[in-house]
Amino acid sequence: MSFVSDDDLFRHAARVKDKVVIITGAANGIGKETALRFASHGAKVVVGDLDAARSKKLVDEIKQAGGNAIFQKCNVIDWDEQVALFELAMSTFASVDIVVANAGIAETTPFTAVKLVNGRPVKPNLLTVDVNLIGLLYTTHLAQHYLTLNRKEGQLKAVVLIGSMASWLALPRAEIYAATKHAVLGLMRSLHTSFALQDIRIACIHPFFADTAIVPFPMKVVLAGIPLATLPRIAGAIFCSASHPDPGTSGNAWLILDDGPVFMVPKEELKLGVYGMIDKRANALLKTASGVGYYVRVVRDLGHLLGKQFLYLSLGAVVAGLGWKYKDLIIS
């Protein structure tokens, strides 16, 4: 794990000039700061947010500073509204280059509090899952398509997901929020390989608590006196993770632990400790999918499922197949 200085966060700013950046949840907090940073370096910003009034105000601010931005009201849990946001980017700028899946909310109702009606449990409110996970999956899924349209070889393309320190830690009283943020990190790690084949960058940003609207007032009271992650540094981590030219930095996690520097965690370091044990075991299992032992296990397992007759036929087929495969060795 290495720290990234504030100067280095914007070292590759030239790469985003004239690029089209879609940011969900961009009217406030982290999203707004990120939009302002990209616009200040010449990117064309597409703002998607439920808050149309603040979105318009942000776009006006960007334009007054000499930047280029548009907005559309967008509820990320509505698939059609997200499609419309991407279509707006294409119809206006003819490209989508960077997608920041930023929209998110805090815990809506305590998951551990079971509400009863007529003695029976009521379905829990899972709006946090809808926004933080389903909405983010919609955004990422659409990015896979729109990033490839009108693309020129070697052109910067990137997806940045917003996780949290709750992607790594238990967060009592915010169990659903923590579950969604764990999932976001897992999504980034799982997509990295396929994205790398398409030369699309991907990253996950993990800020500690910041002074934004997503943090409930009671939590802000609890956090009084504790150094919080700063919005400019969080936006800088998003900017750097999207614009960095080194393919080796794609698939990494970016941590903002407090009011200190940004830390970049290489994907290789996500395989240490218990993660390393699991990764090693999984790879070992995959490696067993070859050789005589593998075929024997396949026949055994299918025999349990389909009966003895299939087992005998399969054994004969396996023996014949192995005989053919190693015929030269047998003959010699």
Secondary structure, DSSP 8 states (H G I E B T S, - for coil): -EEE-HHHHTTTGGGGTT-EEEEET-SSHHHHHHHHHHHHTT-EEEEEES-HHHHHHHHHHHHHTT-EEEEEE--TT-HHHHHHHHHHHHHHHS---EEEE-------S-TT---EETTEE-----HHHIIIIIIHHHHHHHHHHHTTTT--TT---EEEEE--GGGTS--TT-HHHHHHHHHHHHHHHHHHHHHHHTT-EEEEEEE--BSSTTS-HHHHHHTTTS--B-HHHHHHHHHHHHH---GGGTT-EEEE-SSS-EEEE-GGGGGSHHHHHHHHHHHHHHHTSSHHHHHHHHHHHHHHHH-HHHHHHHHHHHHHHHHHHTHHHHH-
